[in-house]
Amino acid sequence: MRSHHERTIVPFEPGEMFDLVANVEDYPRFIPWVEALRVREREGTREEGVVTADMVVGFKMFRESFRSRVTLNKPDGTIDVDYVRGPLKTLINRWRFEPHAEGCVIDFCIEFEFRNMLMQTLANQLIDKAFKKLSQAFVEEAHRQYTPKHIEKRQHPS
């Protein structure tokens, strides 16, 4: 099984970053390899609920779809993704959004294993680059949607 873990400080509020990651319907618009996403079921609210979604991911000549269950808990600042079906053997993904003096610490952890050895080999070669690109996509989208915390401070001096 392959894993990736990173902690990143961004100049946005934890609630803003939670909302951005929780809004899975927008992923095809700003995450490069997400070609389509369909919410199959939504239980509860966008702050505390469960979303079941099908995602189509494409990279070069590969195109796969998978279903996951996303558990949203804004009061705790967590988003957990559980794998339901698709090309993977295993997928465990957890997001945590923690307050920080400069905005928010995003703690992102993912473990996965493909059923297909060719896909696993490709993923092993590209994992670090792919997750840096994923992180960058979320931060760039946050800059489009929200005002960074340090800019707010300059606009409204204490």
C-alpha positions in Angstrom: 0.0 0.0 0.0 1.3 3.5 -0.9 0.7 6.5 1.4 1.2 10.3 1.3 1.0 12.7 4.2 1.5 16.4 4.2 0.8 19.4 6.4 0.4 22.8 4.7 -0.2 26.2 6.1 -2.5 28.4 4.0 -3.7 32.0 4.5 -7.4 31.0 4.7 -9.7 30.2 7.6 -10.2 26.5 8.4 -14.0 26.8 7.7 -13.2 28.1 4.2 -10.9 25.3 3.4 -13.3 22.8 4.8 -16.1 24.2 2.5 -13.8 24.1 -0.5 -12.8 20.5 0.0 -16.4 19.4 1.0 -17.8 20.9 -2.2 -16.9 17.8 -4.3 -19.3 18.9 -7.2 -16.7 21.6 -8.1 -13.7 19.2 -8.4 -14.0 18.7 -12.2 -13.7 22.5 -12.6 -10.4 22.9 -10.9 -8.6 19.6 -10.3 -6.8 18.7 -13.5 -7.4 15.0 -13.7 -10.9 14.9 -12.4 -13.0 14.6 -15.6 -16.4 14.2 -14.0 -18.1 13.8 -10.7 -21.7 12.8 -9.8 -23.2 12.9 -6.4 -25.3 9.8 -6.0 -26.6 10.5 -2.4 -26.4 13.2 0.2 -27.4 12.6 3.8 -27.4 15.3 6.5 -26.0 18.8 5.8 -22.9 20.2 4.1 -21.4 20.8 7.6 -22.3 17.4 9.1 -23.2 14.7 6.7 -22.3 12.0 4.2 -21.9 12.3 0.5 -21.6 9.3 -1.8 -20.1 10.3 -5.2 -18.8 8.7 -8.4 -15.7 10.3 -9.8 -14.1 9.8 -13.2 -10.3 10.3 -13.2 -8.2 10.5 -16.3 -4.4 10.6 -16.7 -2.8 10.2 -20.1 -4.2 6.9 -21.6 -5.8 5.8 -18.3 -9.4 6.6 -17.4 -11.0 5.1 -14.3 -14.1 5.7 -12.2 -14.6 5.0 -8.6 -17.2 5.6 -5.9 -16.4 7.0 -2.5 -18.3 8.0 0.7 -17.3 11.3 2.1 -18.0 12.0 5.7 -18.2 15.8 6.6 -17.7 17.1 10.1 -17.2 20.8 10.0 -17.4 21.3 13.8 -14.4 18.9 14.2 -12.7 20.2 11.0 -12.5 16.8 9.4 -13.4 15.2 6.1 -13.0 11.4 5.8 -13.2 9.6 2.5 -14.0 5.9 2.4 -13.7 3.8 -0.7 -16.8 2.1 -2.0 -15.9 0.6 -5.4 -13.6 1.0 -8.4 -10.1 0.1 -9.5 -8.5 0.3 -6.1 -8.0 -2.4 -3.5 -7.9 0.1 -0.7 -8.4 3.9 -0.2 -8.2 5.7 3.1 -8.2 9.5 2.9 -8.4 12.0 5.7 -8.4 15.8 5.7 -8.1 17.9 8.9 -8.3 21.7 9.1 -6.7 23.3 12.1 -6.6 27.0 13.1 -3.2 28.6 12.8 -2.0 32.2 13.4 -1.4 32.5 9.6 -4.7 31.0 8.7 -5.1 27.2 8.6 -3.1 24.0 8.7 -4.3 21.5 6.3 -3.4 18.0 7.3 -3.9 15.6 4.4 -3.3 11.9 4.6 -4.0 9.2 2.0 -3.3 5.5 1.7 -4.2 3.6 -1.4 -3.5 0.4 -3.4 -4.6 -0.4 -7.0 -5.8 -3.8 -7.9 -3.9 -3.5 -11.2 -0.1 -3.7 -10.8 0.5 -1.5 -13.9 -1.7 1.2 -12.4 0.1 0.8 -9.0 3.5 1.1 -10.7 2.5 4.2 -12.5 1.0 5.7 -9.3 4.2 4.9 -7.3 6.2 6.9 -9.9 3.9 9.9 -9.9 2.6 10.1 -6.3 4.6 13.0 -5.0 4.1 15.1 -8.1 0.4 14.2 -8.3 -0.3 15.2 -4.7 1.7 18.5 -5.0 -0.5 19.3 -8.0 -3.6 18.4 -6.0 -2.5 20.6 -3.1 -1.7 23.4 -5.5 -5.1 23.1 -7.2 -7.0 23.5 -3.9 -4.8 26.5 -2.8 -5.3 28.2 -6.2 -9.0 27.7 -6.0 -9.1 29.1 -2.5 -7.3 32.2 -3.8 -10.1 32.5 -6.4 -12.9 32.2 -3.9 -11.6 33.7 -0.7 -9.6 36.7 0.6 -6.3 35.5 2.1 -6.0 36.3 5.8 -2.8 38.4 5.5 -4.6 40.7 3.0 -7.5 41.1 5.3 -5.1 42.2 8.1 -3.5 44.9 5.8 -6.9 46.2 4.7 -8.2 46.4 8.3 -5.3 47.3 10.6 -5.7 46.6 14.3 
